[in-house]
Amino acid sequence: MHELGISRNIVAIVGEAAAGRRVRRVTLEIGKLSGAVSDAIAFCFDLAAQGTVLEGAALDIREIDGLARCTACGTQFPMTTLLAACPCGSRRLTRIAGEELNIKSIELDEVQ
């Protein structure tokens, strides 16, 4: 399960950015073509956050649909699988969206 490793990396990156402040919320963008399973990351996040400034933080996951542009005909279309073909039949595609795995934002406690 590589999602545990991904969750640990997210916790490490956010923990460093938080600079000791408590983290209230983390928002992720996960592309549907990224190979990461959103539900598994959500499950592993709580485990990885235990004992850190992220413990108890809410996790918001925004899934990003796949989108591609055909280099043969220029058509832009939804891509539901990495094996998709353009409606024209070509498989020469440029992926535009759907492979993301980004920490979009973090919400921290205010410094007192």
C-alpha positions as CSV (number, residue, x, y, z in Angstrom):
1,M,0.0,0.0,0.0
2,H,2.0,3.0,-1.2
3,E,-0.7,5.3,0.1
4,L,0.8,5.0,3.6
5,G,4.1,6.3,2.2
6,I,2.3,9.1,0.4
7,S,0.4,10.0,3.6
8,R,3.7,10.1,5.6
9,N,5.2,12.4,3.1
10,I,2.2,14.7,3.2
11,V,2.4,14.8,7.0
12,A,6.2,15.6,6.8
13,I,5.8,18.4,4.3
14,V,2.8,20.0,6.1
15,G,4.5,19.6,9.5
16,E,7.6,21.4,8.3
17,A,5.5,24.2,6.7
18,A,3.5,24.5,10.0
19,A,6.7,25.3,11.9
20,G,5.3,24.0,15.2
21,R,1.8,25.4,14.9
22,R,-1.2,23.0,15.1
23,V,-2.7,22.1,11.8
24,R,-6.5,22.3,11.6
25,R,-7.1,21.2,8.0
26,V,-5.2,19.9,4.9
27,T,-6.7,20.1,1.4
28,L,-5.3,17.8,-1.2
29,E,-5.9,17.5,-4.9
30,I,-5.7,14.0,-6.2
31,G,-6.1,13.2,-9.9
32,K,-8.2,10.2,-10.8
33,L,-5.4,9.1,-13.1
34,S,-2.6,9.6,-10.5
35,G,-2.6,6.0,-9.3
36,A,-3.3,7.1,-5.7
37,V,-6.5,5.9,-4.0
38,S,-8.2,8.8,-2.2
39,D,-10.0,6.6,0.3
40,A,-6.7,4.8,1.2
41,I,-4.9,8.1,1.7
42,A,-7.7,9.4,3.9
43,F,-7.4,6.2,6.0
44,C,-3.6,6.4,6.2
45,F,-3.5,10.1,6.9
46,D,-4.9,9.7,10.5
47,L,-2.3,7.0,11.2
48,A,0.6,9.0,9.8
49,A,-0.6,12.2,11.7
50,Q,-0.6,10.6,15.1
51,G,1.8,12.3,17.5
52,T,2.4,15.2,15.1
53,V,1.1,18.8,14.8
54,L,-1.4,17.3,12.3
55,E,-3.0,14.9,14.8
56,G,-6.8,15.6,14.6
57,A,-6.6,17.7,11.5
58,A,-9.4,17.4,9.0
59,L,-8.5,16.1,5.5
60,D,-10.3,17.4,2.5
61,I,-9.7,15.6,-0.7
62,R,-10.7,17.1,-4.1
63,E,-10.6,14.6,-6.9
64,I,-9.5,15.9,-10.3
65,D,-11.0,14.3,-13.4
66,G,-8.8,13.2,-16.2
67,L,-8.6,15.4,-19.3
68,A,-6.6,15.0,-22.5
69,R,-5.9,16.7,-25.8
70,C,-5.4,14.7,-28.9
71,T,-2.2,15.7,-30.8
72,A,-3.7,14.3,-34.0
73,C,-6.9,16.2,-34.2
74,G,-6.7,18.7,-31.3
75,T,-9.9,17.5,-29.6
76,Q,-10.0,17.9,-25.8
77,F,-11.9,15.2,-24.0
78,P,-12.5,13.6,-20.6
79,M,-10.0,10.8,-19.9
80,T,-11.3,8.1,-17.5
81,T,-8.4,5.7,-17.9
82,L,-4.7,6.0,-19.0
83,L,-5.5,3.6,-21.8
84,A,-8.2,6.0,-23.3
85,A,-8.2,6.9,-27.0
86,C,-9.5,10.1,-28.6
87,P,-12.9,9.8,-30.3
88,C,-11.0,10.1,-33.6
89,G,-9.2,6.8,-32.7
90,S,-5.8,8.3,-32.1
91,R,-3.8,7.4,-28.9
92,R,-1.4,10.2,-29.3
93,L,-2.6,12.3,-26.4
94,T,-1.3,15.0,-24.1
95,R,-2.7,14.6,-20.6
96,I,-3.9,18.0,-19.3
97,A,-5.3,17.0,-15.9
98,G,-5.9,14.0,-13.7
99,E,-2.4,13.0,-12.6
100,E,-2.2,15.6,-9.8
101,L,-1.2,14.8,-6.2
102,N,-0.9,18.3,-4.6
103,I,-1.2,19.8,-1.2
104,K,-3.5,22.6,-2.2
105,S,-3.8,24.4,1.2
106,I,-3.3,24.0,4.9
107,E,-5.1,25.7,7.7
108,L,-3.2,26.5,10.9
109,D,-3.9,27.7,14.4
110,E,-3.1,31.3,14.8
111,V,0.1,32.2,16.6
112,Q,-0.6,33.5,20.1
